[in-house]
């Protein structure tokens, strides 16, 4: 039914240019108040006056979102009644969310950005060390949190605006924070490695007590395996003929994937433009930032996180795949006209994995002029793994919407990380505000193909672009996207010094053809040419990688070991 939907964001554009455009758009382009199922009913309006809300600057988004994600899950098993009740509650939350989009104010006057970086913990031999509880206890910083595996932690960066020298200041803040964390790790015999997949991970690391002590992780692991009904199956081919095929009895392979998430706070009216633009950018992002070429000793995709995570978290049996059932790790299947499209798809296509209900009555809260938590909707959203995820969040009683970009791996350095962020935020701004949107000239399937090509081939990928056809990723980025990123950062108010520092890294990668994935691959090849076995070559490569990582020089300038 895509052909029945408005194209080129025409209805959104009409709303944007109409009087009172500061109100949120109607969901799915419907008339305000129309019933979602058949268009004939009316949604009750709140009896209380609408209240404008704004976000408190400097507050982290993590605290509120973690609760909705199930941070305090109380049980790891659920009854049939609980699942039925949860489905009804999620539907009720969706109804309330539609009312809020139509009639409520969300904070977006000063768009904020945020970042999360997942990190690996390695021992003196650069192999995984299952010590995140001890490390976090000694770091004693709320910005550092647990992750799925005991050899992972997550670093959460406070939201901030992009303008001026903010990114330069952020670089210094990140380095200082990670240096302090690294010093603490060293006291415990551990090291922090910022990389997409730690290449020294082996299948033996997935045996025994590898999972962090958190009921949410155990509940999610059990729920996914129960939904699948059989062991996790990975089957991935690398570019040089290497193939990984193996079964696992847990989500351990998923835990090996460590990423960087980029958040952007947006207005309801412009959410669809930004999400569509993020989908368009996903392929070039992966080509530019790939940093995960090895998994379990095999040379696989340039960004092996993509197939590893996709297959490890797939709850479908082969029969369900053949029926066309949608995967929980999902690029998507269509352009959208509202954030509501994505939350509605969650409810329509995906059964609950963690049906943990709360006592909140969201209708009563909204009718009383309050801000409903919509915890069930948010928890369910957190178990649908879109590469660009919609976020509804509340900070200090004030709601806002975000696009969470989950495409990129962690690393290699802080300057590389911020170069990836600068490229994304700058190009996204310009693509999202084009008068003739790229997605009106590009099929969704083409964006999906670009995503997979960027993940598989990195900077050697061929990508499709409207009006340009198929061209090398390096040419697309250098000639077309890098100028867009510079213009977008200029509109964000980013200083010339910050633009030059970070975008020059993007330029350098494209001119040299070197990113994290290609450096890792070349380093291991050189070591193997000296007769060093694969596992030892990987260990030595990670040792060299770690040293360069702390030097904070861009990866395209690193010498090979």
Secondary structure, DSSP 4 states (H G I P E B T S, - for coil): -GGGS--TTHHHHHHHHSTTTTSPPPGGGPPTTB-TTTS-SBPPPPSSPP----PPTT--SHHHHHHHTTTT---S---HHHHHHHHHHHHHHHHHHHHHHHH-----TT--EEEEEEEEEE-TTS-B---HHHHHHHH--TTEEE-SBTTEEEEEEEEE--TBTHHHHHHHHHHHHHHHHHHHHHHTT-EEE--SB-TT--GGGGSSS-B-S-HHHHHHHHHHHHHH-S-EEEEEE-TTS-EEEEEESSSHHHHTB-EEEEEEEE-HHHHHHHHHHHHHHHHHHHHHH--B-EETTEE--TBTHHHHHHHHT----HHHHHTTPPPSEE--SS--SSHHHHHHHHHHH---SS----S--HHHHHHTT-----HHHHHHHTTSEESEEEEEEEETTEEEEEEEEEEEEP-S-HHHHHHHHHHHHHHHHHHHT-SS-GGGSS-HHHHHHHHHHHHHHGGG-EEEETTTEEEEHHHHIIIIIHHHHHHHHHHHTB-HHHHHHHHHHHHHHHHHT--HHHHHHHHHHHHHHTT--HHHHHHHHHHHHHHHHHHT--GGGPPP-
